[in-house]
Amino acid sequence: MKVTLMGSAAAEAVPALWCDCDVCRQARRNGGKDIRMRTSYLIDRDTMVDFGPDAFSQTLRYGVDWTQLRRIVFTHAHEDHLNPVEFMWREPSYSRVTSRVKIIGSPRVLARLERETGHTCNELQLDPVPVGPGDRLDDGDLSLLCLKANHEDNSGQALNFVLSRGGKNLLIANDTGWWDEEVWQQIASCRLDAAIIDATMGVATKYLDWRNGHMGARTTTAFRDKLLQLGAITPATPVCANHFSHNGEALHHRLEDFFAPHRIMVGYDGMTLTL
């Protein structure tokens, strides 16, 4: 399983479009790893996790052929993770679409997609697959375990996932705060080959221990330690912090300075993990 981080930012991206904070000013000057598009992932060549407002630029940058996509898995319905506009162009008067795509997500994801495109999924040659916390889904050689994220009012409409393929298991756990106890119990039965963990709130002093809806950097580290304690990972398992806001007050090098002593990698646009 090859995982490409096509984006590594929270909702506003970095630099945020309208922002004049120190982080955004320096990111514009520095370029490179300090430029972050909204978070999404490419799994091998046929699966995306989230499809936000930067999807067109991301797929061009990383050579993604949308006609090869077989499924898009959505963590939740927020605008930086779901951009319904791009799905409108699958309508027959706009595009010659020759293959269907499965849309896997919560009922809120599916409802927003149809409401804002003005089309049913079937009219757009999309196959909706509703999932919720605790669900397990087998789709060809890819399997999903759906976990309840602590996000979006902790309503169960936001999900984290363990994706499994070829005997390898990947945790994607961005857009969550500290999990509820039943979720920790679920993950304890998993043996992960890599984990990607939310670190939205960064290293800003007032957010270091933030744990509701998103996580500060110290909570990210504690989250990793909890996975270790439960036996879901080992000290050698690759762990990556991702989904960063400019409000976390950290450019890439400062995030590395914080996480490196804890043996946690810092995600960046274009980073790849091969499991």
Secondary structure, DSSP 4 states (H G I P E B T S, - for coil): -EEEEEE-B-TTTBTTTT--SHHHHHHHHH-GGG-BPBPEEEETTTEEE-B-TTHHHHHHHTT--GGG--EEE-S--STTTB-THHHHTTSTTT----S-EEEEE-HHHHHHHHHHHTS-TGGGTEEEEE--TT-EEEETTEEEEEEE-S-GGGSS-SEEEEEEETTEEEEEE-S--SPPHHHHHHHTT---SEEEEE-TTBT-GGGTT--SSS-BHHHHHHHHHHHHHHTSS-TTS-EEEE-B-GGG---HHHHHHHHGGGT-EE--TT-EEE-
